[in-house]
């Protein structure tokens, strides 16, 4: 269900991007489909950090600028910072929502969600990967 968690996170991130006055120029230059694709990509890249925090390898989740630059290699520093602010705000909102949710996605972290199934091809842990070990 970590995959479900990241799906929910990507939806919150998309909403943050759509509503942020600081990202008006971003929205002017990028269609909603591209923003959606970015949110899914960013969520996929965040997966390892969430997994590392879950399993105690790190003390928290890292919102990394590399994830923005990998998707938007020509991005300005200022726009990247604004996207990172939206990403952090989305994460904080997600954690608040998650704390009251009965599904406990972060406890059942390796359930598969179709949108994120292909993560195992880049070597990040998935439930199927863990069952093979």
N, C-alpha and C positions, 0 to 999 in steps of 0.2 A: 503494500500500500504506500510505500515511499513514492512510487510512481503516481499514485493518486494525489498524494500531498503536493507533488511538483506540478501536476496538472492544475490543481486548485491555485497554487502559487502563481502559475503563469497567467491565470485568469485575473488574479488580483493585480499583478504587474501590468497587464494590459489596461486595466481600468485606471491605474495610477498614471500611466503614460497618456491615456486619453483625457484625463481630467487636469493634468498639471499645466498651469499657466506657463511655467518655465520651459515646457516642451512644445509650445505652440509652433515654433519653427521646425522642430522635428516632424510634427504631424503634417505641416505644410509640404515638407520635402519627401515624406514617406507615406505611402498608402496604408490603409488599415490592414491589408493582407500582409504587408511587409512587417508592420508592427507586431502582428500576431505571430509571424514566423520568428521574429526576434525573441519574443517572450517565451516561446516554446524552446528555442535554442538556448536561451539564457537559463531556463529551468533545467534543461538536460545537463548543462555544464555545472550547475549548482549541485547536482545529484551527488557527486563524489564528496563534496564538502559536507553536505548534510549527512551522508553515510559515515564519514570520518568522525563527525561530531556525535552521531548516534552510538558508534562503537567505541568511543572514548579515545580515538587517535588524536583528536584535537579538542580544544575546550569550547569551540563554537563554530558557527557557520561563517565562511569567508565569502563576501560579495566582492568578486575580483574584476578589475577593469579589463583584464585580458579577455574575458567573455564578451565584453562589448566590442573591443578592437578586433577580435576574431570574426565577428559578424559584420562590423562596420570598420574596415581597415582605414578608411579615409576620415573617420570621425574626428571632430575637434576635441580638444581637452575639455572645454566647457560643456559641450553636449554630452560627452562621456560621463562627466561628473553628475550632470543632471539625470542621466539614465541610471547611474549608480544610486543617486538619492532616491529615485523612484523604486529601484530594486530593494533597497534597504527598508524603505517605508512599507513596501508590499510584504517583505519578510516579517517585519514587526507586526503588521496587521494580521498576517496569516497565523503567526504564533498565538496571538490573542484569540483569534477565532478557533484555532486548533485546541487550545486549552479547555474549551467548553464543548468540544465535539465528542460524541460517544464512539466514533469510528476508530480512534487511536491509530491513525495512519502511520505515525512515526514508530509505533511499537511493532506493527506488522509490516515492516519496511520492505519486504521483498515480494509482495504480491505484484503481479504484472498488470500493467495498463497498456492497452494497444499503442497509444501515442508514444510510449517510452520503451517499448519492447526492444528496439534496435540498439539500446545502450550496451547490451552485452557484446556487440561487435566492436566496441572501442575499449573493451577490457574492464569496464566498470561493473561492480558486482550486481547481479540480479538473482532472483530466487533460483532460477534454473541453474545458474552458475554455481551457487552455493550447494545445491543438491548433488551436483556432480563431484564435488570435492570429498 
